[in-house]
């Protein structure tokens, strides 16, 4: 009989894990609570719905994000294929039409007879796990309160949390294009994939003062440790000093305002949300302001005086487990962290993937779901999962995230700072990054071959 695997959560990680397991001929049950029960920020019931930015970050091969995408391609990631199919122009970044992207993932999952989709909330890991040979928990940073409480009781560990924020999206037809200009950083005027709203010193000061004085949903001044650095609300950045936004999300470097021929005092970039460019994301403007205040304050941005908001920015509490203490390198919960139910043999192996596992980023979540699926497949087939090299992007992140010596762990994207040092130091930054990517590509090639020899790449050739 086919081995049965339960995947809880149909976000990026869960969808990828379910697909990969189904391709390897496991009987998969995919349990998703939406749309029966929604999170504070999701809107529908599509799989892989993006609730923050629509950007999956850089595609440059010599970047850490680019290295991660090379891994996804080499390992036949279904979600990554969907992203490429529905990409929108965003300079050197991979951005997607979020609705078409989620529809494509949902269609592919729904078309696989090996996957049984169940729509309801999971309330108890122990109860849901009965009759399955393995369980993959991929409920993400917005795990429901009931399941989070149950999982916390099961593993005996405290959950950690940080506040996360999303930026507003505006209707393109409501923008004043006479005040905006098209340009990507360091490209010629009129070239590039971003709209730019240029600030004068006076308009910048007005915007800054309005941000700092505006009403917030969560009325508190956040400590830095409570905020994930990549998603800090723009009003919190403004509170750090007069020029903080100019050296952060509103930096004007690499831009030339065609109306003056000079670099603007500051600039807000807008990125297309879909292929038709009918709406734009305010890049770097994650916010905790009330909806009414968002309308008032962001309409002070040049060119946005009459902006219609397709989606307001939101701020929410994100949940993740203490990965260094709870997970092994296969994203599997340690046996000694699962209390009496596991010791008594009442539960199958539990794997935690995606952002709940303590990493950050869209592609990182996709790769985590894929890695978890490989681990489950190896475990249920009784073969050894090849060791993921630390020289690869996700290998470095996984090593960092599951290192038991890590104290005060916070989620992190892939980056060169956590990668294994080069054997011979390279002083030039560009050359050093190229060396990291070259070394990582070689390690990835060997890893994929080891997976193939272990029989873990079967069922993927020609799969849609």
C-alpha positions as CSV (number, residue, x, y, z in Angstrom):
1,X,0.0,0.0,0.0
2,X,1.1,3.6,-0.6
3,X,2.5,5.4,2.3
4,X,0.2,8.2,3.5
5,X,1.4,11.7,4.3
6,X,-0.6,14.6,5.8
7,X,0.4,18.1,4.8
8,X,-1.2,20.9,6.9
9,X,-1.3,24.2,5.1
10,X,-1.4,25.0,1.4
11,X,0.8,28.1,1.3
12,X,4.0,28.2,-0.6
13,X,5.8,25.6,1.5
14,X,2.8,23.2,1.9
15,X,1.9,23.4,-1.8
16,X,5.4,22.6,-2.8
17,X,5.7,19.7,-0.2
18,X,2.4,18.2,-1.3
19,X,3.3,18.3,-5.0
20,X,6.8,16.8,-4.5
21,X,5.4,14.0,-2.4
22,X,2.6,13.2,-4.9
23,X,5.2,13.1,-7.7
24,X,7.0,10.5,-5.7
25,X,3.8,8.4,-5.6
26,X,2.8,9.0,-1.9
27,X,-0.9,9.4,-1.0
28,X,-1.1,13.0,0.2
29,X,-3.9,14.7,2.1
30,X,-3.6,18.4,1.9
31,X,-5.5,20.1,4.8
32,X,-6.2,23.9,4.3
33,X,-8.5,25.9,6.5
34,X,-9.1,28.7,4.0
35,X,-11.7,29.9,2.9
36,X,-13.7,28.3,5.7
37,X,-11.5,30.2,8.2
38,X,-9.4,33.1,7.1
39,X,-6.3,34.7,8.6
40,X,-6.2,38.5,9.3
41,X,-4.6,39.2,5.9
42,X,-5.6,36.5,3.4
43,X,-8.5,37.2,1.1
44,X,-9.6,33.9,-0.5
45,X,-9.0,30.2,-0.6
46,X,-6.3,29.9,-3.4
47,X,-3.1,28.0,-2.6
48,X,0.1,30.0,-2.4
49,X,-1.7,33.3,-1.9
50,X,0.9,36.1,-1.4
51,X,-0.2,38.6,1.3
52,X,2.8,40.9,1.4
53,X,5.0,41.9,-1.6
54,X,4.7,40.2,-4.9
55,X,8.4,40.1,-5.3
56,X,10.5,36.9,-4.9
57,X,13.7,39.0,-4.9
58,X,16.8,39.0,-7.1
59,X,17.4,36.6,-10.0
60,X,21.1,37.6,-10.4
61,X,23.1,34.3,-10.4
62,X,25.8,35.9,-8.2
63,X,23.3,36.9,-5.4
64,X,22.2,34.7,-2.5
65,X,18.6,34.9,-3.7
66,X,19.7,34.0,-7.2
67,X,21.6,30.9,-5.9
68,X,18.4,29.9,-4.1
69,X,16.4,30.1,-7.4
70,X,19.0,27.9,-9.1
71,X,18.4,25.3,-6.4
72,X,14.6,25.5,-7.0
73,X,15.1,25.0,-10.7
74,X,17.5,22.1,-10.3
75,X,15.1,20.3,-7.9
76,X,12.1,20.9,-10.2
77,X,10.1,23.2,-7.9
78,X,6.5,23.4,-9.0
79,X,5.9,26.7,-7.2
80,X,9.0,28.3,-8.8
81,X,7.8,27.2,-12.2
82,X,4.5,28.9,-11.5
83,X,6.3,32.1,-10.6
84,X,8.3,32.1,-13.8
85,X,5.1,31.5,-15.8
86,X,3.4,34.5,-14.3
87,X,6.2,36.9,-13.7
88,X,5.8,40.7,-14.2
89,X,8.6,43.1,-15.0
90,X,10.5,44.2,-11.9
91,X,14.1,45.0,-13.0
92,X,16.4,42.3,-11.7
93,X,13.8,40.8,-9.4
94,X,11.3,38.0,-9.9
95,X,7.9,39.5,-9.3
96,X,4.6,37.8,-10.1
97,X,1.0,38.5,-10.9
98,X,-0.2,37.3,-7.5
99,X,-3.7,36.2,-8.6
100,X,-2.5,34.3,-11.7
101,X,0.3,32.8,-9.7
102,X,-2.0,31.5,-6.9
103,X,-4.5,30.2,-9.5
104,X,-1.8,28.3,-11.3
105,X,-0.6,26.6,-8.1
106,X,-4.2,25.7,-7.1
107,X,-4.9,24.3,-10.6
108,X,-1.8,22.1,-10.5
109,X,-2.5,20.8,-7.1
110,X,-6.1,20.1,-7.9
111,X,-5.2,18.2,-11.0
112,X,-3.1,15.6,-9.1
113,X,-5.1,12.4,-8.3
114,X,-2.5,11.6,-5.6
115,X,-3.5,14.6,-3.6
116,X,-6.8,14.7,-1.6
117,X,-7.6,18.3,-0.7
118,X,-9.6,18.8,2.6
119,X,-10.9,22.3,3.5
120,X,-11.1,22.7,7.3
121,X,-9.1,24.0,10.2
122,X,-6.7,21.6,11.9
123,X,-7.1,21.9,15.7
124,X,-5.1,19.0,17.0
125,X,-1.9,17.5,15.6
126,X,-2.4,14.3,17.5
127,X,-5.9,13.8,16.2
128,X,-5.1,14.8,12.6
129,X,-2.0,12.6,12.4
130,X,-3.9,9.3,13.1
131,X,-3.5,6.9,10.2
132,X,-0.7,8.8,8.5
133,X,2.9,7.7,8.1
134,X,4.3,11.2,8.3
135,X,3.0,14.7,8.9
136,X,4.3,18.0,7.4
137,X,3.2,21.1,9.2
138,X,3.3,24.1,6.9
139,X,0.8,26.5,8.4
140,X,3.1,29.5,8.1
141,X,3.5,32.6,10.2
142,X,-0.2,33.1,10.5
143,X,-0.9,29.7,12.1
144,X,-4.3,29.7,13.8
145,X,-4.3,30.3,17.5
146,X,-5.9,26.9,18.2
147,X,-3.2,24.9,16.2
148,X,-0.4,27.1,17.6
149,X,-1.5,26.3,21.1
150,X,-1.8,22.6,20.4
151,X,1.6,22.5,18.8
152,X,3.2,24.4,21.6
153,X,1.8,21.9,24.1
154,X,3.0,19.0,22.0
155,X,6.6,20.1,21.7
156,X,6.9,21.6,25.1
157,X,8.5,24.8,23.7
158,X,7.6,28.4,23.8
159,X,6.8,30.1,20.5
160,X,8.6,33.2,19.5
161,X,7.0,36.0,17.5
162,X,7.8,39.2,15.7
163,X,5.6,41.8,14.1
164,X,5.4,41.8,10.3
165,X,4.0,44.5,8.0
166,X,2.8,44.8,4.4
167,X,2.8,47.8,2.1
168,X,-0.3,49.4,0.5
169,X,-1.2,48.8,-3.2
170,X,-2.8,51.6,-5.3
171,X,-4.8,51.7,-8.5
172,X,-2.7,52.8,-11.5
173,X,-5.5,54.9,-13.0
174,X,-5.5,57.1,-9.9
175,X,-1.8,58.1,-10.2
176,X,-0.6,61.4,-11.6
177,X,1.9,60.2,-14.1
178,X,3.0,63.7,-14.9
179,X,4.7,63.8,-11.5
180,X,6.1,60.3,-11.7
181,X,8.9,58.9,-13.9
182,X,9.9,55.4,-15.1
183,X,13.4,54.2,-14.2
184,X,15.2,51.4,-12.4
185,X,18.2,52.3,-10.4
186,X,21.3,53.2,-12.4
187,X,19.5,52.8,-15.7
188,X,18.8,55.5,-18.4
189,X,15.8,57.8,-18.0
190,X,12.7,56.2,-19.2
191,X,14.1,52.7,-18.8
192,X,13.3,50.2,-16.1
193,X,10.3,48.6,-14.5
194,X,9.6,50.9,-11.6
195,X,7.6,54.1,-11.2
196,X,9.3,56.7,-9.1
197,X,7.8,59.5,-7.0
198,X,10.4,62.2,-6.5
199,X,10.4,64.2,-3.2
200,X,11.8,67.7,-2.8
201,X,13.2,68.5,0.6
202,X,10.0,70.3,1.6
203,X,7.6,67.5,0.4
204,X,9.8,65.0,2.2
205,X,9.6,66.9,5.5
206,X,5.8,67.1,5.2
207,X,5.5,63.4,4.5
208,X,7.9,62.5,7.4
209,X,6.0,64.7,9.9
210,X,2.7,63.2,8.8
211,X,4.0,59.6,9.2
212,X,5.4,60.2,12.7
213,X,2.2,61.9,13.9
214,X,-0.3,59.5,12.3
215,X,-2.6,57.2,14.2
216,X,-1.5,53.5,14.4
217,X,-3.5,50.3,14.6
218,X,-1.1,49.0,17.3
219,X,-0.5,52.1,19.4
220,X,3.0,51.5,20.7
221,X,6.6,52.4,19.9
222,X,8.2,49.1,18.9
223,X,11.5,48.0,20.2
224,X,13.9,47.0,17.4
225,X,14.0,43.4,18.6
226,X,10.2,43.1,18.1
227,X,10.4,43.9,14.4
228,X,11.8,41.8,11.7
229,X,14.2,44.2,10.0
230,X,13.1,43.5,6.4
231,X,9.5,44.4,7.2
232,X,9.7,47.4,9.6
233,X,6.8,49.8,9.2
234,X,8.0,53.0,7.4
235,X,6.7,55.1,10.3
236,X,9.1,53.3,12.6
237,X,12.0,54.0,10.3
238,X,11.0,57.6,10.2
239,X,11.2,57.8,14.0
240,X,14.9,56.8,13.9
241,X,16.0,60.1,12.5
242,X,15.3,62.8,9.9
243,X,17.3,61.1,7.1
244,X,16.5,57.5,8.1
245,X,14.0,57.0,5.2
246,X,16.3,58.7,2.7
247,X,19.0,56.1,3.5
248,X,16.4,53.3,3.6
249,X,13.3,52.7,1.6
250,X,13.1,56.2,0.1
251,X,16.8,56.3,-1.0
252,X,17.2,58.2,-4.3
253,X,20.6,56.7,-5.3
254,X,20.9,55.6,-8.9
255,X,17.9,57.7,-10.0
256,X,17.7,60.9,-12.0
257,X,14.5,63.0,-12.0
258,X,14.0,64.0,-15.7
259,X,12.2,67.2,-14.7
260,X,15.3,68.5,-13.0
261,X,18.1,66.4,-14.4
262,X,19.3,65.7,-10.9
263,X,19.0,63.1,-8.2
264,X,15.8,63.8,-6.2
265,X,16.0,64.5,-2.4
266,X,14.2,61.2,-1.9
267,X,12.1,58.8,-4.0
268,X,9.4,56.3,-3.4
269,X,9.4,53.5,-5.9
270,X,6.2,51.7,-7.1
271,X,6.4,48.2,-8.5
272,X,3.7,46.7,-10.7
273,X,1.5,44.1,-9.0
274,X,0.3,42.3,-12.2
275,X,1.2,41.9,-15.8
276,X,-1.3,44.5,-17.0
277,X,0.2,47.1,-14.5
278,X,-3.3,48.1,-13.3
279,X,-2.0,48.4,-9.7
280,X,1.2,49.2,-8.0
281,X,2.9,48.3,-4.7
282,X,4.5,51.1,-2.6
283,X,7.9,49.5,-2.2
284,X,9.3,49.6,1.3
285,X,6.2,51.3,2.7
286,X,5.0,48.5,5.1
287,X,2.9,50.2,7.7
288,X,0.9,50.0,10.9
289,X,-1.2,53.1,10.2
290,X,-5.0,53.0,10.3
291,X,-6.6,52.8,6.9
292,X,-7.9,56.3,7.1
293,X,-4.4,57.6,8.0
294,X,-2.9,55.6,5.2
295,X,-5.1,57.5,2.7
296,X,-4.2,60.9,4.2
297,X,-0.5,60.3,4.7
298,X,0.4,58.5,1.5
299,X,-1.5,61.0,-0.6
300,X,1.2,63.4,0.4
301,X,3.6,61.5,-1.8
302,X,4.1,63.4,-5.2
303,X,1.9,61.8,-7.8
304,X,-0.3,60.0,-5.3
305,X,-2.5,62.9,-4.3
306,X,-5.6,61.1,-5.6
307,X,-4.5,57.5,-5.1
308,X,-7.2,54.9,-4.8
309,X,-6.0,52.0,-2.5
310,X,-6.6,48.5,-3.8
311,X,-5.2,47.1,-0.6
312,X,-4.2,49.0,2.6
313,X,-1.0,48.1,4.4
314,X,-1.5,45.7,7.3
315,X,0.5,44.7,10.3
316,X,0.2,41.3,12.1
317,X,1.9,39.1,14.5
318,X,4.0,36.3,12.9
319,X,4.6,32.9,14.6
320,X,7.6,30.7,14.3
321,X,9.2,27.9,16.4
322,X,12.6,28.0,18.0
323,X,14.2,26.0,15.2
324,X,17.7,25.7,16.6
325,X,16.3,23.9,19.6
326,X,13.5,21.9,18.0
327,X,14.5,20.9,14.4
328,X,17.1,18.7,12.9
329,X,18.7,19.3,9.5
330,X,15.8,17.4,7.9
331,X,13.2,19.9,9.3
332,X,12.1,17.0,11.6
333,X,11.1,17.6,15.2
334,X,13.6,16.1,17.6
335,X,12.3,13.0,19.3
336,X,13.1,14.4,22.7
337,X,11.1,17.5,22.0
338,X,7.8,15.8,21.4
339,X,6.8,14.6,24.8
340,X,4.8,11.6,25.9
341,X,2.6,11.2,22.8
342,X,5.7,10.5,20.7
343,X,7.5,8.4,23.2
344,X,4.4,6.2,23.4
345,X,4.5,5.8,19.6
346,X,1.2,7.5,19.1
347,X,2.5,10.0,16.5
348,X,4.3,9.5,13.2
349,X,7.4,11.7,12.4
350,X,6.5,15.4,12.4
351,X,8.2,17.8,10.0
352,X,7.9,21.6,10.1
353,X,8.5,23.6,7.0
354,X,8.2,27.1,5.7
355,X,8.1,30.2,7.8
356,X,6.7,28.4,10.8
357,X,10.1,26.6,10.8
358,X,11.9,29.8,11.5
359,X,13.1,31.1,8.2
360,X,12.0,34.1,6.3
361,X,11.2,34.8,2.6
362,X,9.0,33.4,-0.2
363,X,11.6,31.4,-2.0
364,X,13.0,30.2,1.3
365,X,9.6,28.8,2.2
366,X,9.3,27.1,-1.2
367,X,12.7,25.5,-0.8
368,X,11.9,24.5,2.8
369,X,8.7,22.7,1.7
370,X,10.8,20.9,-1.0
371,X,13.5,19.9,1.5
372,X,10.9,18.6,3.9
373,X,9.3,16.5,1.1
374,X,12.7,15.0,0.3
375,X,13.2,14.2,3.9
376,X,9.8,12.5,4.3
377,X,10.4,10.5,1.0
378,X,13.7,9.3,2.2
379,X,12.4,8.4,5.7
380,X,9.4,6.5,4.4
381,X,11.4,4.6,1.7
382,X,14.1,3.7,4.2
383,X,17.0,5.4,2.4
384,X,19.4,8.0,3.6
385,X,18.8,11.6,2.6
386,X,22.0,13.0,1.1
387,X,23.4,15.8,3.3
388,X,22.6,19.2,1.9
389,X,25.9,21.0,1.4
390,X,26.4,24.2,3.4
391,X,27.9,25.7,0.3
392,X,24.4,26.0,-1.2
393,X,22.2,28.9,-0.3
394,X,19.5,26.9,1.5
395,X,22.2,24.6,3.0
396,X,23.8,27.6,4.7
397,X,20.4,28.9,5.9
398,X,19.4,25.4,7.2
399,X,22.7,25.0,9.0
400,X,22.2,28.4,10.6
401,X,18.6,27.8,11.5
402,X,19.1,24.4,13.1
403,X,22.3,25.1,14.9
404,X,21.6,24.4,18.6
405,X,24.2,26.9,19.7
406,X,22.3,29.8,18.2
407,X,20.9,32.0,20.9
408,X,18.0,34.5,20.6
409,X,17.2,33.1,17.2
410,X,15.4,35.4,14.7
411,X,14.1,34.4,11.2
412,X,16.5,35.2,8.3
413,X,16.6,35.2,4.5
414,X,19.4,33.5,2.6
415,X,22.5,35.8,2.5
416,X,26.2,35.6,2.1
417,X,26.9,36.5,5.7
418,X,25.9,33.0,6.9
419,X,27.7,31.1,4.2
420,X,30.8,29.0,4.8
421,X,33.9,31.2,4.1
422,X,35.8,30.7,0.9
423,X,39.0,28.7,1.1
424,X,40.9,31.6,-0.3
425,X,39.6,35.0,0.7
426,X,38.5,37.3,-2.2
427,X,38.6,41.0,-1.3
428,X,36.6,42.4,-4.2
429,X,32.9,42.0,-3.3
430,X,31.6,41.3,-6.8
431,X,34.3,38.7,-7.4
432,X,33.6,37.2,-3.9
433,X,29.9,36.8,-4.6
434,X,30.7,35.2,-8.0
435,X,33.0,32.8,-6.2
436,X,30.2,31.9,-3.7
437,X,27.8,31.3,-6.5
438,X,30.3,29.2,-8.5
439,X,31.1,27.0,-5.4
440,X,27.4,26.7,-4.6
441,X,26.6,25.6,-8.1
442,X,29.2,22.8,-8.0
443,X,28.0,21.6,-4.6
444,X,24.4,21.7,-5.9
445,X,25.3,19.6,-8.9
446,X,26.8,16.9,-6.7
447,X,23.8,17.0,-4.3
448,X,21.3,16.5,-7.1
449,X,23.3,13.6,-8.4
450,X,23.3,12.0,-4.9
451,X,19.5,12.4,-4.8
452,X,19.2,10.7,-8.1
453,X,21.3,7.8,-7.1
454,X,19.2,7.4,-3.9
455,X,16.1,7.2,-6.1
456,X,14.7,10.5,-4.8
457,X,14.4,12.3,-8.1
458,X,12.1,9.8,-9.7
459,X,8.7,10.9,-10.9
460,X,9.7,14.5,-11.7
461,X,10.8,14.3,-15.3
462,X,8.1,15.7,-17.5
463,X,5.8,16.5,-14.6
464,X,3.9,19.8,-15.0
